[in-house]
Amino acid sequence: MLKLESLKIEGIKKNFGTVEVLKGIDLKVNKGEFITILGASGCGKTTLLRIIAGLEEPDEGRVFLEGRDVTADEPNRRDVRMVFQNYALFPHMNVEQNIGYSLHIKHVQKSEIKKAVNEVLELVKLPGYEKRMPVELSGGQRQRVAVARALVNRPPMLLLDEPLGALDLQLRRQMQIELKRLQEQLGITFIYITHDQEEALTMSDRIAVMRNGLFEQIGSAQEVYDRPATSFVARFVGNANVLKSEDKCLAIRSEHVEFLSVNAPGGQGLPGRIISSSFTGGQLRLTALLENRGEITSCRFGLDSSLREGMDVKVAWLPEHAVLVKDTD
């Protein structure tokens, strides 16, 4: 089945003074897809999002929305909406006025505005909050209002710039589920910016891992996690162990690494010595120093009292869990 294209960006470059922020970005996004641009602060992801929205002009390259070249178009001529981390609600307007503002300036009839506002409040699970002021809302509620304001025009694409960054962990996880539910229910294309790997893995159809103005890997959450293309991706998404030798670079996820007593019967493994141990969140996290290969970490559920700091161990993993990656560190 042919997939319809929602967004295509070609050769996008952007400099701020002498600093190269984007170095030639290419990306295609299908209609109804949830794609996350994942990267550390300063990698260029927010600049790319602002170029898609029309808030920044690229120095080179083109932006296409549903097949139309919008590179030179003003933001109001692009059928996209943006949700910011700081919510950007009007403090002097209540919830209904905030959400319906864009319809009001389009001179939509009051009855139609009210109907549209009530519909999106149902979608974000805030019915009955129309008359609340922003100061009367919790952080999660304000974020839901910001999303509702973006959705009230039923745009084909929503751009979200780290929208959950200001929320606490429990609420952030709850909102991850809610945003994914909304995206699937409405069939809207979501382009989501974050530095949080958990958010990316939880919500995304695809993840584009960004570093220093370029994409290092684009793939499904499972592909990026299980088959990282580079040492940077392996470490950034899931904190994998990366072992280097003269001719290759291997990535092994910590949950696939096992530490065995040197006296354990049978089995093979690299010799190492445990240098740290911690037990958090139901997981035992052990780090060993390998001879001539650096450190390696094993993170497994349960507490094994037979393994402790200073102990010599055999370090083992199954061959299929070791992934050959390009060394980009």
C-alpha positions as CSV (number, residue, x, y, z in Angstrom):
1,M,0.0,0.0,0.0
2,L,1.4,3.4,-1.0
3,K,2.0,5.7,2.0
4,L,1.1,9.4,1.5
5,E,3.9,11.8,2.4
6,S,3.2,14.5,5.0
7,L,6.6,16.1,5.2
8,K,9.8,16.1,3.1
9,I,12.9,18.1,3.9
10,E,15.9,18.1,1.6
11,G,19.4,19.3,2.3
12,I,18.5,21.7,5.1
13,K,21.4,23.7,6.3
14,K,21.4,26.5,8.9
15,N,24.2,28.6,10.4
16,F,24.1,31.0,13.3
17,G,27.1,33.2,12.7
18,T,30.1,30.9,12.3
19,V,28.3,27.9,14.0
20,E,26.9,25.2,11.8
21,V,23.7,24.1,13.4
22,L,22.2,22.0,10.6
23,K,24.6,20.4,8.2
24,G,22.4,19.0,5.4
25,I,19.3,17.3,6.9
26,D,17.0,15.0,4.8
27,L,13.8,13.4,6.2
28,K,10.6,12.0,4.9
29,V,7.5,11.6,7.2
30,N,4.4,9.7,6.2
31,K,0.8,10.9,6.9
32,G,-0.3,9.9,10.4
33,E,3.1,8.9,11.5
34,F,4.5,9.7,15.0
35,I,8.2,10.5,14.5
36,T,10.5,11.7,17.3
37,I,13.7,13.7,16.7
38,L,15.9,12.6,19.6
39,G,19.1,14.3,20.6
40,A,21.0,16.1,23.3
41,S,20.7,19.9,23.9
42,G,22.4,21.9,21.1
43,C,22.2,19.2,18.5
44,G,19.9,21.3,16.2
45,K,16.6,19.5,16.7
46,T,14.6,22.6,17.8
47,T,16.1,24.7,15.0
48,L,14.9,22.0,12.5
49,L,11.4,22.1,14.0
50,R,11.3,25.9,13.8
51,I,12.3,25.7,10.1
52,I,9.5,23.2,9.5
53,A,7.1,25.6,11.2
54,G,8.4,28.6,9.3
55,L,9.7,30.4,12.3
56,E,13.3,30.1,11.0
57,E,14.6,30.3,7.4
58,P,17.1,27.7,6.2
59,D,20.3,28.9,4.6
60,E,20.0,26.0,2.1
61,G,17.5,23.3,1.3
62,R,13.7,23.0,0.9
63,V,10.7,22.0,3.0
64,F,7.7,20.3,1.5
65,L,4.3,19.9,3.2
66,E,2.0,17.4,1.5
67,G,3.9,17.8,-1.7
68,R,3.9,21.7,-1.7
69,D,7.2,23.6,-1.4
70,V,6.6,25.9,1.6
71,T,10.3,26.9,2.1
72,A,9.5,30.6,1.5
73,D,6.0,30.6,3.1
74,E,5.2,32.4,6.3
75,P,4.1,30.3,9.3
76,N,0.4,31.2,8.8
77,R,0.5,29.8,5.3
78,R,1.6,26.4,6.6
79,D,-1.1,24.1,7.9
80,V,0.8,23.0,11.0
81,R,0.5,23.8,14.7
82,M,3.2,23.9,17.4
83,V,3.2,23.0,21.1
84,F,5.9,24.5,23.3
85,Q,7.4,23.3,26.5
86,N,6.4,26.5,28.4
87,Y,2.7,26.1,27.2
88,A,2.5,29.7,26.0
89,L,-1.0,30.2,27.3
90,F,-2.5,33.7,27.5
91,P,-2.6,34.3,31.3
92,H,-5.5,36.8,31.0
93,M,-7.7,34.4,29.1
94,N,-9.6,31.4,30.5
95,V,-9.3,27.9,29.0
96,E,-12.2,28.4,26.5
97,Q,-10.7,31.7,25.3
98,N,-7.2,30.3,25.0
99,I,-8.3,27.3,22.9
100,G,-10.7,29.2,20.8
101,Y,-8.5,32.2,20.1
102,S,-7.3,31.1,16.6
103,L,-10.9,30.5,15.6
104,H,-12.0,33.9,17.0
105,I,-9.5,35.8,14.9
106,K,-10.8,33.9,11.9
107,H,-14.3,35.3,12.7
108,V,-15.8,31.9,13.3
109,Q,-19.3,32.1,14.8
110,K,-19.4,31.9,18.6
111,S,-21.6,28.8,18.6
112,E,-19.1,27.0,16.3
113,I,-16.2,28.1,18.5
114,K,-17.9,26.8,21.6
115,K,-18.7,23.5,19.9
116,A,-15.1,23.0,18.7
117,V,-13.7,23.9,22.1
118,N,-15.9,21.4,23.9
119,E,-14.9,18.7,21.4
120,V,-11.2,19.1,22.0
121,L,-11.6,19.4,25.8
122,E,-13.3,16.0,25.6
123,L,-10.3,14.7,23.6
124,V,-7.8,15.9,26.2
125,K,-10.0,14.8,29.1
126,L,-10.7,18.3,30.5
127,P,-14.5,18.7,30.0
128,G,-15.9,21.4,32.3
129,Y,-12.7,23.4,32.5
130,E,-13.8,26.1,30.1
131,K,-13.9,28.9,32.6
132,R,-10.7,28.1,34.5
133,M,-7.8,30.5,34.3
134,P,-4.3,29.2,33.5
135,V,-3.1,30.0,37.1
136,E,-5.8,27.7,38.4
137,L,-4.5,24.7,36.4
138,S,-1.8,22.2,37.3
139,G,1.2,21.8,34.9
140,G,-0.3,18.7,33.3
141,Q,-3.7,20.5,32.8
142,R,-2.0,23.5,31.2
143,Q,-0.1,21.2,28.9
144,R,-3.4,19.5,27.9
145,V,-4.9,23.0,27.2
146,A,-1.9,23.8,25.0
147,V,-2.4,20.6,23.0
148,A,-6.1,21.3,22.8
149,R,-5.4,24.8,21.4
150,A,-3.2,23.3,18.7
151,L,-5.8,20.6,17.8
152,V,-8.9,22.9,17.7
153,N,-8.2,23.6,14.0
154,R,-7.7,19.9,13.2
155,P,-4.3,20.5,11.6
156,P,-2.8,17.6,9.6
157,M,0.5,18.0,11.4
158,L,1.5,18.9,15.0
159,L,5.0,19.9,16.0
160,L,5.8,19.4,19.6
161,D,9.0,20.9,21.1
162,E,9.8,19.0,24.3
163,P,6.2,19.5,25.6
164,L,6.6,17.3,28.7
165,G,10.0,18.6,29.9
166,A,8.6,20.7,32.7
167,L,6.5,17.9,34.2
168,D,7.4,15.5,37.0
169,L,8.3,11.9,36.1
170,Q,4.9,10.3,36.9
171,L,2.9,12.9,35.1
172,R,5.3,12.8,32.1
173,R,4.7,9.1,31.7
174,Q,0.9,9.6,31.9
175,M,1.0,12.3,29.3
176,Q,3.2,10.1,27.0
177,I,0.3,7.6,26.9
178,E,-2.3,10.3,26.4
179,L,-0.4,12.0,23.5
180,K,0.1,8.7,21.7
181,R,-3.6,7.9,22.2
182,L,-4.6,11.3,20.8
183,Q,-2.3,10.9,17.8
184,E,-3.7,7.4,16.9
185,Q,-7.3,8.5,17.5
186,L,-7.0,11.6,15.3
187,G,-4.6,10.2,12.7
188,I,-2.5,13.4,12.8
189,T,1.2,13.5,11.9
190,F,3.2,14.2,15.1
191,I,6.8,15.4,14.9
192,Y,8.1,15.3,18.4
193,I,11.3,16.8,19.8
194,T,12.9,15.4,23.0
195,H,16.2,14.5,24.6
196,D,14.5,11.8,26.7
197,Q,15.1,8.4,25.3
198,E,12.2,6.8,27.3
199,E,9.8,9.2,25.6
200,A,11.1,8.4,22.2
201,L,11.0,4.7,22.7
202,T,7.5,4.7,24.3
203,M,5.6,6.8,21.8
204,S,7.3,6.8,18.4
205,D,6.7,4.9,15.2
206,R,10.2,6.0,14.1
207,I,13.0,7.7,15.8
208,A,15.6,10.0,14.2
209,V,18.7,10.2,16.4
210,M,20.4,13.6,15.9
211,R,23.9,14.6,16.7
212,N,25.8,17.8,15.8
213,G,23.4,18.9,13.1
214,L,23.0,15.5,11.4
215,F,21.0,12.3,11.8
216,E,23.1,9.3,12.9
217,Q,20.2,6.8,12.5
218,I,16.5,6.8,11.5
219,G,14.4,3.7,12.3
220,S,11.7,2.2,14.4
221,A,12.1,2.2,18.1
222,Q,13.0,-1.5,18.1
223,E,15.5,-1.0,15.3
224,V,17.3,1.9,17.0
225,Y,17.4,0.1,20.3
226,D,18.2,-3.5,19.2
227,R,20.3,-2.6,16.1
228,P,22.1,0.7,16.7
229,A,24.1,1.9,13.7
230,T,26.8,3.8,15.6
231,S,28.5,3.8,19.0
232,F,26.9,7.1,19.8
233,V,23.4,5.7,19.1
234,A,24.1,2.6,21.2
235,R,25.2,4.7,24.2
236,F,22.6,7.5,23.8
237,V,19.6,5.2,23.4
238,G,19.6,2.8,26.2
239,N,23.2,3.2,27.5
240,A,24.6,0.2,25.8
241,N,28.1,-1.1,26.5
242,V,30.5,-0.4,23.7
243,L,33.7,-2.5,23.5
244,K,36.4,-1.4,21.1
245,S,39.2,-3.4,19.6
246,E,41.6,-2.6,16.8
247,D,39.3,-3.8,14.0
248,K,35.8,-3.6,15.3
249,C,33.4,-1.9,17.8
250,L,30.7,-4.0,19.5
251,A,27.6,-2.8,21.3
252,I,25.9,-5.0,24.0
253,R,22.9,-3.9,26.0
254,S,23.4,-4.2,29.8
255,E,20.4,-6.5,30.2
256,H,22.1,-9.0,28.0
257,V,25.4,-9.1,29.9
258,E,25.8,-11.7,32.7
259,F,28.5,-11.9,35.4
260,L,29.4,-15.4,36.6
261,S,31.6,-16.5,39.4
262,V,34.9,-17.7,38.2
263,N,34.1,-21.0,40.0
264,A,30.8,-21.4,38.2
265,P,30.8,-24.8,36.3
266,G,31.1,-24.6,32.5
267,G,30.6,-21.6,30.3
268,Q,33.0,-19.1,28.8
269,G,33.5,-15.5,29.5
270,L,36.0,-12.6,29.6
271,P,37.8,-12.2,32.9
272,G,36.9,-9.1,34.9
273,R,36.6,-7.7,38.4
274,I,33.4,-6.0,39.8
275,I,34.2,-2.4,40.7
276,S,30.7,-1.1,41.6
277,S,27.3,-2.4,42.6
278,S,23.9,-0.8,43.1
279,F,20.3,-1.9,43.5
280,T,17.7,0.5,42.2
281,G,14.2,0.1,40.9
282,G,14.2,-3.7,41.3
283,Q,17.4,-4.0,39.2
284,L,20.9,-5.0,40.3
285,R,23.5,-2.9,38.4
286,L,27.0,-4.2,38.4
287,T,30.1,-2.7,36.6
288,A,33.2,-4.7,36.0
289,L,36.6,-3.8,34.7
290,L,37.7,-6.0,31.8
291,E,41.4,-6.6,31.1
292,N,42.5,-4.3,28.3
293,R,38.9,-3.6,27.3
294,G,37.6,-1.0,29.8
295,E,34.4,-1.2,31.8
296,I,31.2,-3.2,31.1
297,T,27.9,-3.0,33.0
298,S,25.3,-5.7,33.6
299,C,21.8,-4.6,34.7
300,R,19.4,-7.4,35.6
301,F,16.2,-7.8,37.7
302,G,16.6,-9.3,41.2
303,L,19.3,-9.2,43.8
304,D,22.1,-11.8,43.7
305,S,24.0,-11.6,47.0
306,S,26.8,-13.8,45.6
307,L,28.1,-11.0,43.4
308,R,29.8,-8.1,45.2
309,E,32.5,-5.5,44.7
310,G,36.0,-6.7,44.4
311,M,35.0,-10.2,43.1
312,D,36.6,-11.7,40.1
313,V,34.0,-12.8,37.5
314,K,33.5,-14.2,34.0
315,V,31.6,-11.8,31.8
316,A,29.4,-13.4,29.1
317,W,26.7,-12.7,26.6
318,L,25.1,-14.5,23.7
319,P,26.6,-13.9,20.3
320,E,23.3,-12.6,18.8
321,H,23.2,-9.9,21.4
322,A,26.4,-8.3,20.2
323,V,25.9,-5.7,17.5
324,L,28.7,-4.5,15.2
325,V,28.5,-0.6,15.1
326,K,30.4,2.2,13.5
327,D,32.7,4.0,15.9
328,T,31.6,7.7,16.0
329,D,32.8,8.6,19.4
